[in-house]
């Protein structure tokens, strides 16, 4: 194992149960894959289904991956302090919009939101820990472990990643080059640690036991 953080599923499950019990009549916003999500000043988005890429533009004009938001994870303008911040759907995604006012007024929702934010912070810390690894191949392996651990879907060969990140996006997240990421991913496929399924989605074949 390079780096696989321990994530508790209970918080996400509790958040989902709360939303289903109290917000099932609310209309969801459907956003097609590859679309930008508008960031509203006093509102937080919650991913119900799908995946959102959170990124920012550096002073050199490069796109920098800040993190991902999957099911039952929040994102939005009130939750970030980064300029040129943007959110883009990686797959067709359903979102729930919650105002800051209603979060403050609903104690249970506020607690659930705090727990969900805690998971997002863990993800950010995991990404920072990966940046401390000297070898790029360890960073790439650890990054894919992190994605599979958090968002992978079990299949016969391991954990399948339904999200699509380009080699350039992975390179931007890990402070390396696209050519290097392509080489490392090729090596991981050669050793059997990583596979492609019939729809060319990545499958992490060997995740360590936790």
Backbone bond lengths (Angstrom), bond angles and torsions (degrees), N, CA, C in turn:
res aa  C-N    CA-C-N  psi(-1)  N-CA   C-N-CA  omega(-1)  CA-C   N-CA-C  phi
1 X - - - 1.470 - - 1.521 109.55 -
2 X 1.308 116.64 136.11 1.458 121.73 173.71 1.520 109.83 -88.16
3 X 1.296 115.69 -59.53 1.463 119.73 177.39 1.512 109.15 -163.41
4 X 1.294 117.36 111.98 1.462 121.87 176.13 1.521 108.36 -131.08
5 X 1.330 119.10 105.82 1.456 121.24 -177.98 1.507 111.35 -69.71
6 X 1.306 116.07 152.37 1.456 120.64 176.76 1.517 109.66 -84.28
7 X 1.327 115.59 123.27 1.455 120.42 -179.99 1.519 109.28 -119.38
8 X 1.314 116.52 133.48 1.455 121.44 177.82 1.514 109.46 -92.58
9 X 1.329 117.18 130.67 1.458 120.62 -178.84 1.517 112.51 -82.81
10 X 1.331 118.27 -16.08 1.457 120.49 -175.07 1.510 113.75 -60.41
11 X 1.342 116.56 -39.55 1.461 119.82 -178.62 1.512 111.24 -63.19
12 X 1.324 116.40 -43.89 1.458 119.97 179.95 1.525 110.76 -65.91
13 X 1.341 116.13 -41.48 1.461 119.55 -179.90 1.525 110.69 -63.41
14 X 1.346 116.50 -41.19 1.455 119.63 178.95 1.512 112.20 -65.54
15 X 1.317 116.69 -38.36 1.458 121.82 178.04 1.523 109.43 -62.99
16 X 1.337 116.81 -45.02 1.457 120.66 -179.73 1.523 111.05 -62.22
17 X 1.349 117.00 -43.13 1.468 120.23 179.54 1.527 111.23 -62.44
18 X 1.338 115.97 -39.94 1.466 119.77 179.00 1.518 110.80 -63.45
19 X 1.306 116.81 -44.57 1.465 120.53 -179.20 1.522 111.48 -64.83
20 X 1.335 116.38 -42.11 1.459 119.61 -179.78 1.527 111.32 -64.41
21 X 1.327 115.97 -34.64 1.460 119.64 -178.07 1.525 112.92 -76.10
22 X 1.334 117.21 -31.45 1.463 119.69 -171.64 1.527 115.14 -114.31
23 X 1.317 117.61 -18.13 1.456 118.76 -173.22 1.533 112.95 -127.15
24 X 1.348 116.52 18.45 1.458 118.71 -175.53 1.525 112.66 -67.87
25 X 1.320 117.36 -19.79 1.468 119.72 179.33 1.527 112.19 -90.08
26 X 1.306 117.10 -4.67 1.460 120.36 179.67 1.521 110.05 -75.45
27 X 1.294 116.65 144.63 1.456 121.39 178.78 1.528 109.84 -78.16
28 X 1.319 114.83 134.55 1.452 120.49 176.32 1.523 109.69 -89.55
29 X 1.313 115.37 152.25 1.463 121.39 176.15 1.524 107.51 -100.70
30 X 1.323 116.83 118.37 1.463 120.78 178.99 1.528 109.19 -93.03
31 X 1.325 115.66 127.95 1.460 121.53 -178.64 1.523 108.09 -124.57
32 X 1.318 116.44 125.66 1.460 121.07 -178.54 1.526 111.22 -69.98
33 X 1.318 115.76 155.55 1.463 121.90 179.04 1.524 110.90 -57.20
34 X 1.321 116.13 137.91 1.458 121.43 178.32 1.507 115.05 83.49
35 X 1.340 116.96 10.72 1.467 120.82 -178.44 1.522 111.00 -100.08
36 X 1.322 115.78 149.80 1.461 120.87 173.93 1.520 110.00 -81.81
37 X 1.318 116.24 137.86 1.459 121.83 177.43 1.526 108.25 -96.32
38 X 1.321 118.77 124.54 1.472 119.89 179.62 1.524 111.13 -64.68
39 X 1.308 116.89 133.26 1.462 121.79 -179.58 1.519 108.46 -98.13
40 X 1.319 115.98 114.57 1.459 122.55 -174.39 1.527 110.18 -97.08
41 X 1.308 116.23 139.16 1.464 121.46 -170.20 1.522 113.34 -58.88
42 X 1.318 118.29 -43.09 1.466 120.87 -174.59 1.521 112.99 -116.01
43 X 1.320 115.64 28.72 1.455 120.01 -179.20 1.521 110.92 -135.91
44 X 1.331 114.73 148.23 1.459 122.22 178.14 1.525 108.08 -115.12
45 X 1.325 116.24 134.98 1.458 121.45 174.34 1.521 109.16 -90.93
46 X 1.330 115.55 143.40 1.459 121.37 174.61 1.522 107.64 -124.03
47 X 1.324 116.48 128.50 1.461 120.69 178.94 1.527 108.86 -77.50
48 X 1.319 116.91 121.90 1.458 121.84 175.40 1.530 110.09 -93.31
49 X 1.311 115.76 -47.76 1.464 122.61 174.70 1.520 108.13 -140.72
50 X 1.332 116.68 140.91 1.453 120.00 176.44 1.514 113.10 111.07
51 X 1.329 116.06 -159.21 1.458 121.80 -175.99 1.526 109.64 -153.15
52 X 1.328 115.63 138.27 1.463 121.94 -178.96 1.520 109.21 -124.45
53 X 1.316 115.34 133.18 1.468 121.29 176.08 1.519 108.67 -93.26
54 X 1.322 116.64 129.00 1.462 123.05 178.26 1.520 108.21 -105.15
55 X 1.310 116.55 125.06 1.460 119.52 -174.60 1.516 110.75 -146.19
56 X 1.325 114.70 173.89 1.465 121.39 177.63 1.522 108.10 -147.87
57 X 1.308 116.06 159.97 1.456 122.02 177.93 1.525 108.74 -98.35
58 X 1.333 116.30 126.40 1.461 120.49 179.90 1.533 110.29 -75.94
59 X 1.320 116.28 172.20 1.466 120.59 179.66 1.529 111.41 -65.92
60 X 1.346 116.06 -16.84 1.461 120.34 177.95 1.526 111.72 -93.49
61 X 1.338 116.40 2.74 1.459 120.11 178.14 1.508 114.62 85.60
62 X 1.337 117.67 10.79 1.461 120.77 179.52 1.526 110.69 -90.21
63 X 1.332 115.27 148.98 1.460 120.98 177.24 1.523 108.72 -83.94
64 X 1.344 117.43 124.42 1.456 122.32 -176.81 1.524 109.64 -115.83
65 X 1.325 117.20 122.86 1.462 122.00 179.21 1.522 109.86 -74.66
66 X 1.338 116.66 123.70 1.466 121.65 179.20 1.517 112.37 -98.81
67 X 1.323 116.61 -25.59 1.453 119.81 -178.25 1.514 110.49 163.54
68 X 1.337 115.16 -176.71 1.450 122.27 179.60 1.514 109.04 -129.88
69 X 1.308 116.35 151.02 1.464 122.10 174.62 1.518 107.36 -124.02
70 X 1.324 115.88 117.99 1.455 121.76 178.82 1.518 110.72 -109.07
71 X 1.332 118.38 -167.66 1.466 122.00 -177.64 1.527 113.03 -51.64
72 X 1.333 115.14 133.36 1.466 124.14 178.99 1.520 113.03 67.01
73 X 1.333 116.61 23.57 1.455 120.52 176.51 1.524 109.81 -118.66
74 X 1.340 117.46 136.11 1.463 122.00 -176.43 1.519 112.95 -93.25
75 X 1.312 115.62 157.30 1.457 122.33 170.75 1.523 107.28 -157.34
76 X 1.303 116.43 166.40 1.463 119.47 178.32 1.512 112.30 152.65
77 X 1.308 115.40 171.60 1.451 121.67 -176.58 1.532 112.96 -58.34
78 X 1.364 120.37 -41.03 1.465 119.39 -179.18 1.530 113.45 -66.94
79 X 1.339 117.28 -13.46 1.464 120.36 -174.56 1.519 113.30 -102.47
80 X 1.333 117.95 6.42 1.452 118.49 -177.72 1.527 110.12 -132.10
81 X 1.323 114.68 156.67 1.454 120.11 177.39 1.510 110.84 -127.47
82 X 1.335 115.86 29.55 1.460 121.61 -175.72 1.520 109.28 -109.96
83 X 1.313 116.59 133.94 1.463 120.49 176.29 1.526 110.05 -75.79
84 X 1.330 115.59 155.90 1.470 121.89 179.48 1.522 110.82 56.52
85 X 1.323 114.98 38.24 1.467 122.56 -178.98 1.521 108.93 -81.87
86 X 1.334 116.53 139.97 1.461 119.51 179.32 1.517 110.30 -144.68
87 X 1.335 115.62 159.24 1.455 122.51 179.11 1.524 108.07 -131.39
88 X 1.333 116.28 127.80 1.465 121.85 -176.94 1.514 109.34 -131.39
89 X 1.328 117.15 132.66 1.456 120.56 179.38 1.524 110.38 -73.90
90 X 1.333 116.14 135.25 1.460 121.23 177.39 1.524 111.49 -90.69
91 X 1.322 116.50 -25.80 1.463 123.34 176.48 1.522 106.70 -138.86
92 X 1.335 117.77 172.40 1.461 119.73 173.01 1.521 108.56 -56.96
93 X 1.330 116.44 129.39 1.466 120.83 -168.70 1.518 111.11 -134.52
94 X 1.338 116.06 140.20 1.459 122.88 172.86 1.511 108.98 -107.46
95 X 1.336 115.57 129.56 1.458 121.21 -175.39 1.525 110.91 -123.19
96 X 1.322 115.22 149.96 1.462 122.56 173.53 1.518 107.35 -114.78
97 X 1.326 116.59 130.59 1.462 121.58 -179.79 1.523 109.41 -99.44
98 X 1.342 117.08 123.79 1.460 122.92 179.42 1.520 108.76 -121.23
99 X 1.328 116.16 130.79 1.461 119.29 177.85 1.526 109.91 -79.61
100 X 1.325 115.74 151.79 1.464 120.11 177.74 1.522 110.72 -61.09
101 X 1.332 116.81 -32.83 1.466 120.75 -179.30 1.521 111.18 -63.60
102 X 1.341 117.14 -45.70 1.462 118.15 -178.14 1.525 111.72 -71.58
103 X 1.321 118.02 -27.71 1.464 119.91 175.50 1.522 110.03 -67.03
104 X 1.354 116.30 -41.83 1.470 119.81 178.86 1.531 111.52 -65.50
105 X 1.323 117.48 -34.69 1.462 121.47 -175.57 1.524 113.47 -79.93
106 X 1.322 117.83 -20.73 1.462 122.09 -177.88 1.523 108.61 -107.52
107 X 1.348 115.66 103.48 1.462 120.18 -175.68 1.520 113.41 -58.45
108 X 1.330 117.21 -44.23 1.463 120.88 -178.90 1.517 110.95 -64.64
109 X 1.334 115.68 -40.45 1.458 119.75 178.83 1.529 110.43 -65.90
110 X 1.328 116.76 -40.27 1.465 120.58 -179.94 1.528 110.87 -62.91
111 X 1.340 117.04 -42.14 1.465 120.66 178.96 1.527 110.40 -65.35
112 X 1.333 116.02 -43.79 1.463 119.87 179.54 1.528 110.87 -63.22
113 X 1.336 116.32 -39.19 1.454 120.43 178.40 1.527 110.39 -64.85
114 X 1.330 117.36 -39.01 1.460 121.23 178.36 1.521 110.81 -62.82
115 X 1.332 116.41 -41.48 1.464 119.89 178.95 1.533 110.41 -65.63
116 X 1.339 116.33 -40.85 1.461 120.03 179.04 1.524 110.73 -64.66
117 X 1.319 117.32 -38.56 1.459 121.08 177.09 1.524 110.93 -65.95
118 X 1.327 116.02 -33.47 1.459 119.65 176.65 1.517 111.25 -60.59
119 X 1.332 116.69 -39.10 1.461 120.40 177.79 1.523 111.20 -66.82
120 X 1.338 116.10 -37.85 1.458 119.63 177.23 1.530 111.12 -64.15
121 X 1.332 116.17 -38.00 1.465 120.54 177.85 1.521 110.21 -64.93
122 X 1.332 117.31 -39.71 1.457 120.59 176.94 1.525 110.47 -59.59
123 X 1.326 116.15 -40.65 1.462 119.51 178.58 1.526 110.88 -62.51
124 X 1.335 116.12 -43.90 1.462 120.23 179.22 1.523 111.05 -61.97
125 X 1.322 116.95 -40.59 1.458 120.60 179.17 1.526 110.67 -66.71
126 X 1.338 116.23 -36.37 1.465 120.00 178.25 1.522 110.41 -64.50
127 X 1.328 117.10 -41.13 1.454 120.67 178.18 1.532 110.87 -64.46
128 X 1.334 116.37 -39.86 1.467 119.68 177.75 1.524 111.15 -64.77
129 X 1.338 116.22 -38.53 1.461 119.94 178.68 1.528 110.85 -63.37
130 X 1.324 116.55 -38.08 1.462 119.95 177.95 1.524 111.50 -61.85
131 X 1.330 116.07 -35.53 1.464 119.80 -179.03 1.527 111.46 -65.80
132 X 1.335 117.17 -19.07 1.462 120.40 178.95 1.519 113.35 -80.84
133 X 1.333 117.65 -8.90 1.460 120.47 178.53 1.529 109.43 -78.66
134 X 1.322 116.60 131.11 1.462 120.63 -176.23 1.523 112.20 -72.91
135 X 1.329 117.09 -38.49 1.462 120.54 -176.07 1.524 110.69 -84.95
136 X 1.323 115.87 128.77 1.463 120.44 -177.52 1.522 111.07 -65.19
137 X 1.346 117.53 -36.29 1.459 118.92 -179.50 1.527 111.13 -63.11
138 X 1.341 117.55 -33.06 1.463 120.77 176.36 1.522 110.83 -69.79
139 X 1.335 116.60 -36.62 1.464 119.77 177.55 1.530 110.85 -63.85
140 X 1.329 116.35 -45.49 1.463 119.88 -178.63 1.522 110.36 -64.94
141 X 1.321 117.19 -45.80 1.466 120.35 178.72 1.526 110.65 -60.53
142 X 1.340 115.97 -44.15 1.460 119.80 -179.83 1.518 112.22 -64.76
143 X 1.339 116.29 -37.63 1.463 120.69 179.11 1.529 110.51 -64.05
144 X 1.320 116.90 -43.51 1.461 120.25 178.84 1.526 111.45 -68.43
145 X 1.334 117.12 -34.93 1.467 121.03 173.94 1.526 110.28 -60.62
146 X 1.335 115.41 -44.59 1.456 120.48 -179.43 1.525 110.87 -60.82
147 X 1.337 116.78 -46.86 1.465 120.52 179.89 1.523 110.93 -62.90
148 X 1.344 116.67 -43.73 1.460 119.86 -178.95 1.525 111.16 -66.15
149 X 1.322 116.38 -39.31 1.460 120.81 -179.83 1.519 111.69 -63.59
150 X 1.342 116.37 -39.59 1.459 120.81 -175.49 1.523 113.06 -87.25
151 X 1.345 116.99 -39.57 1.463 119.87 -168.48 1.527 114.40 -126.62
152 X 1.323 117.75 -0.94 1.458 120.09 -176.67 1.520 113.13 -69.20
153 X 1.328 115.73 146.03 1.458 122.42 177.23 1.525 108.71 -105.97
154 X 1.351 118.08 127.06 1.474 120.08 -178.90 1.527 111.51 -59.35
155 X 1.322 115.91 137.43 1.457 122.52 173.71 1.528 107.33 -143.97
156 X 1.308 117.05 179.39 1.460 120.19 -175.55 1.528 112.28 -61.83
157 X 1.323 116.78 -31.45 1.469 120.11 -174.88 1.519 113.86 -93.36
158 X 1.332 117.90 -9.80 1.459 120.49 -178.13 1.513 110.98 150.92
159 X 1.330 116.72 -128.02 1.460 122.37 178.12 1.521 108.59 -118.13
160 X 1.327 115.51 121.94 1.465 121.43 -176.51 1.521 110.20 -93.91
161 X 1.338 116.13 135.70 1.457 122.19 176.76 1.525 108.77 -96.65
162 X 1.326 116.44 112.39 1.459 120.61 -179.09 1.528 112.19 -82.29
163 X 1.313 117.56 -11.64 1.452 120.90 177.91 1.518 109.45 -85.79
164 X 1.321 115.00 154.37 1.459 120.14 -179.22 1.530 109.35 -119.34
165 X 1.325 115.56 111.61 1.451 122.07 173.60 1.525 108.01 -112.09
166 X 1.316 116.54 134.42 1.461 119.73 177.46 1.524 109.65 -73.70
167 X 1.318 116.00 160.88 1.464 119.93 176.37 1.523 110.54 -60.79
168 X 1.333 117.25 -32.83 1.460 120.25 178.25 1.524 111.07 -67.12
169 X 1.338 117.89 -38.33 1.461 120.96 179.01 1.528 110.64 -66.90
170 X 1.328 116.83 -39.75 1.464 120.14 176.18 1.528 109.59 -64.53
171 X 1.323 116.25 -42.46 1.467 120.26 179.44 1.521 111.24 -61.45
172 X 1.339 117.18 -41.58 1.468 121.15 179.75 1.520 110.83 -63.87
173 X 1.337 116.90 -37.86 1.467 120.64 -179.79 1.521 111.75 -68.22
174 X 1.343 116.89 -27.83 1.461 120.88 -172.31 1.525 113.39 -111.62
175 X 1.334 116.61 11.72 1.468 121.47 177.13 1.521 112.20 55.55
176 X 1.318 116.18 49.37 1.447 121.05 176.29 1.525 108.70 -139.95
177 X 1.317 117.82 -164.39 1.459 120.99 -177.22 1.516 111.30 -108.64
178 X 1.322 115.28 158.07 1.464 120.32 178.59 1.526 110.67 -61.86
179 X 1.332 116.69 -40.18 1.467 120.36 -179.40 1.529 110.63 -60.63
180 X 1.328 116.48 -41.06 1.464 120.66 179.60 1.518 111.09 -65.67
181 X 1.334 117.30 -44.04 1.460 120.93 178.90 1.522 110.51 -61.18
182 X 1.319 116.81 -43.34 1.465 120.78 178.87 1.528 110.72 -60.47
183 X 1.338 116.61 -42.10 1.467 120.42 179.16 1.520 111.39 -64.52
184 X 1.345 117.19 -44.26 1.465 120.74 -178.12 1.523 110.73 -66.37
185 X 1.322 117.36 -43.64 1.466 120.25 179.45 1.533 110.26 -62.36
186 X 1.324 116.24 -38.42 1.463 119.45 176.06 1.522 111.68 -61.51
187 X 1.333 116.43 -40.90 1.466 120.42 179.22 1.530 111.06 -67.15
188 X 1.326 117.23 -38.97 1.465 120.80 178.57 1.527 110.91 -65.56
189 X 1.330 116.76 -35.10 1.462 119.99 175.76 1.524 110.74 -69.43
190 X 1.321 117.51 -39.29 1.463 121.19 179.91 1.526 111.67 -62.11
191 X 1.348 116.60 -36.44 1.464 119.27 -179.37 1.520 112.20 -85.27
192 X 1.336 118.23 -3.45 1.457 121.17 176.27 1.512 114.87 87.57
193 X 1.318 116.91 -1.35 1.472 120.06 179.69 1.525 110.60 -70.02
194 X 1.321 116.49 -30.24 1.456 122.88 -177.44 1.526 108.38 -126.72
195 X 1.352 115.66 139.91 1.451 121.06 179.33 1.522 110.04 -132.86
196 X 1.319 115.98 167.14 1.458 123.02 170.04 1.520 108.49 -115.36
197 X 1.347 116.88 133.58 1.454 118.90 177.22 1.532 109.89 -85.55
198 X 1.321 116.18 -173.03 1.456 120.63 -176.84 1.514 114.05 -63.35
199 X 1.334 117.91 -22.45 1.461 121.79 178.19 1.533 111.18 -102.48
200 X 1.346 115.88 18.43 1.456 123.25 177.03 1.529 112.79 60.69
201 X 1.322 115.83 34.39 1.456 120.97 173.24 1.526 108.48 -97.56
202 X 1.311 115.84 143.08 1.454 120.53 -178.26 1.527 111.39 -70.32
203 X 1.315 115.18 139.48 1.466 122.47 175.25 1.527 107.82 -125.72
204 X 1.335 116.80 119.31 1.456 121.41 174.74 1.516 107.34 -85.05
205 X 1.328 115.57 114.62 1.458 120.17 -170.56 1.515 113.34 -82.77
206 X 1.326 116.98 -32.72 1.450 119.51 -173.98 1.510 110.83 -128.86
207 X 1.331 115.37 99.46 1.460 120.06 172.35 1.520 108.86 -103.31
208 X 1.317 118.17 138.14 1.478 119.87 -179.60 1.509 111.19 -68.35
209 X 1.313 115.09 151.53 1.463 119.98 174.16 1.507 109.60 -72.88
210 X 1.364 114.46 146.24 1.468 118.04 -179.18 1.507 108.85 -115.22
